[in-house]
């Protein structure tokens, strides 16, 4: 199976574990590290809203907590309730977190299913003028 399709299917499975009693907007993510390891994540809401964590950050934080900080690509799938009928891009906070750990070749895949997805370059297409650690030098 094509690696992108595998990652998309894993993100779709992760989405099923989302805890979204307030928004009903379920998101799944699947992160591929350069060493081949894969981490998934789902969004988890909280009644006071600010402690809510997105699927992308869940996957990234799982990878980092296991010692992996070299990422190759991430898949994001999301939608209201059970629907997956539109592409779901990362929120601003997730874009900022992603930018901390990726290089110019990092890919982000927005998917509806394994046959309907778009591949973007993160720095060029998703976060072109982002504030990064390089700005602090």
Number of C-alpha atoms within 10 A of each C-alpha: 5 7 9 19 17 13 24 28 21 21 30 27 19 23 26 15 15 20 18 19 12 10 11 14 18 28 32 30 33 31 29 23 18 13 11 10 11 19 25 27 28 30 25 19 21 13 10 7 11 8 10 14 17 22 28 30 22 22 25 27 17 16 21 14 10 10 9 17 17 16 23 18 23 28 30 29 33 28 18 14 13 12 11 17 14 15 17 18 18 22 10 12 13 17 18 15 15 23 19 14 16 17 15 10 14 19 22 23 24 23 27 22 16 14 10 13 19 12 15 16 17 22 20 13 12 16 15 10 9 14 12 14 10 7 7 6 5
